[in-house]
Amino acid sequence: MVDLGRISYDEALVRQRSIRDRVLAERAAGGGMTILLLEHDPPVVTVTRRPSAASHVLASPEALAARGVERRETDRGGDVTWHGPGQVVAYAILDLPRFGLRVGSHMRLLEQVVIDTIAEHGLEGRRDPGATGVWIGEGPAAAKIAAMGVRVGRGVSMHGLALNVDCDLSHFGLIVPCGLAGRPVTSMAKALGAAPPSVAEVKRGLAAAFARRLAALP
């Protein structure tokens, strides 16, 4: 596990790619796992290559700039999302075959890590069969607390999960989060009210959950 603190999207992407290249080069020697924990600063909207994704950015370039939000194209799966301070991002660079994982089971692992982490703070996370990620609440009150998006090449994963801890939720109004119109987004701070956990606490929880879940794989 590597804590990068606050780092720009561009810098973190360079780090991910470097680690991926090393994992591929050293595959025969074993290893093959690095989790990067971080917050993105400056805030950034990331847009995938999905044909509809660009239309889910509601704010003009000028409006994004006025809010101090960058826009970047991304090679991960999924749609459009936001990253920024107060949101913990975990980029999991894993040699999936080593852990017996495929793309689908890797996504379920990421969801379970979030579910484990927020449970430590009294929040019950759940999956939505029609939408990747982790949600809290039921029915119309259900809100997304963590988003997922990965890229897998030659069996090695990049990107990962983004868990809203105590971030500026108004920034999600700049986009249609994950392309899911009418589906609200929340954070641990909003759900818990007084005394939400710190970013550092949540990072420790995610790191521990990753370690447990990966160690338990066959």
N, C-alpha and C positions, 0 to 999 in steps of 0.2 A: 504494500500500500504506500502510495506517495501522495503527500498533501502539498498541492501547488499553491495554496492560498488563493488570492485573487489574481486572475490572469486573463488576458484577452483571448477571444475565440481563436484568432489566428495563431497565437503562440501555443495554445493548447493543442491545436491541430498538428503543428509541427512536431510537438512532443509525442503525440499519438503515433504519427507515421514513423518516427524514428524507432519507437518501441516495437511497433509491428514488424518493421524490417529486421530488427534484432531477433525477435521471436522466430521469424521464418529462417534466418540464418543459423540459429542455434537449435532448431527443432530437434535434430538428432540427439542433442545432448540433454534433452528433457527441459524442465522449466516451463516457461510459456504462460506466465500469469503476471500481469501488472494492473493494479487498480489505481487510477488517478482521481483524487478527490479535490474539488475546487469550486470556486465561484467565478463566474464570468464578469469581468469589469474591464471595459465599459459594457453596459447591457447590449444584447444583440438579438436580432430576429434571424433565425435560420430557415432557409427555404429549400426544400428538396427538389429533385428533378421530376416529381410527379406532375403531370400536365396541369392539374387544377391548383397546385400549391401556390403559385404566384398570385392567383386571384384571391387567396385567403389573407394576403397582407392588405389590410384596410387603410393604412396610413400611407400618405405620399412620402417620397424621399425627404421632402422638406419638413413634414410633420415628424418623421422619425428623428431627423437631425435636431429639431427643436427640443425633443425630449432626451437627446443625448444617446439615442439608440442606433447602433450600427445594423446593417443588413448584410448577410452573407449567404451565398449559395452553399449547399452542403451535399455530400455524397452518401449520407445515411438514408435509411428508409423512413417512411412516415410522411409527414406533411410539413406544415409550418409551426414553429414554436418560438418561445422567448426564453432567454437565459439572462440572469443578472444577479447582482448582490442580494443576499438573503435566500438564494436558491442553491442547494447543494447539488452539484453535478458529479456523477461517478462515471468515468470513462473506463470500461473494462476491456483491456486488450488481452484476450484469452486465446490459447490454442485449443479450439473447441474439441477436436477429436481426442485430445489428451484427456479431457474431462467427460468424454462420452456424450457431448452435447451437439445438437443440431440447432438451426436457427430458431425453431419454435420453442424447444426446451430451454435455450438460452434466454429467450424473452420471458418465459415463465420464471426462470431463476431470478432475473432482474426484478420482476414484480414481487416475488416472494421476499427478496431482500428488503424491499421497501415495506412490505406488510409487516415483517419482523421488526423493523426499526421503529415504525410509528406505533406499534403495539406497546413498546416499552414506555410510551408516553400516554397510554390510555386511548389511543385511536384505533378503531377497527377498520382496516383497509380491506378492500375486496376487488375482485376482477370483474370486468364487464365483458361478457362473451363477444360483444360486437365492437369493442374498442379497447385496444391495447393500452395498458397503464394501470394505475391504482386509483381507486375511488373511495370516498367516504360518504356515508349517508345512504338513504334508500329512496327509490322512486324519483319523483321530480326534484327532491332535495339533494340527490346525489351530485357530488362535485369531484372533479379530478384534482388530485393532490400531487401526482407524479406522472410524468410523461416518459415514454421510452422510444428509442430509435437507434438502430444499429446498422452497421455495414459489415459484411463478412466476405473476405477474399482469401482464397487458398486456405480456408479453414480457420483463419484468424479474425476475431471480432474487433471492431472499433466502435467508438461512441458508446452509448449506454443509457443512463437514466438521469432524470432531473427531478428532484424532490423540493417542493416549495416549503421552505421553513418559515421565513419571515421576510417576504419580498414585496415589492410594490405591485400589487395585483392589478392596479389600473393599467399597467403596461400591456396586459393581456387584451385590453380593449383595442389595441393597435392591430390585432390579427384575429382570425378565426382559429383559436388554438387547436392544433392537430386536425384542422379542417372539420371540426365537429360543431356545427352551428347550433346555438341554443343550449350547449352543454357548459355549465359553469365551471370555473376553476377556483380552487381554494388553497389555503396554506395551513401549516400546522398552527401558526400563530392565530389565524382567524378561527380555526376550529376549537382551539384550546382556550382562547381568551387570555386571561392573566398568566404571566410567567411562562411563556413558551420556552422550549429548549433553545440553547444557543446553537449556532452553526457548528461550533467545535464539538458539542455533544452529539449532534446528529451525524457528523462525520465519523466519530468514534463508533456510534451504533451501526452505521452502514459497513464500516470496516469489519466489525465483529460479525455481522450477519453474513457478509461475503465469505469470511473465513470459515464459519460454521457450515454454510450451505455447500461450498466447494469441497470441503473435507468430507462431507457426507455422501458425495457422489460416488457411484460404484467405480 
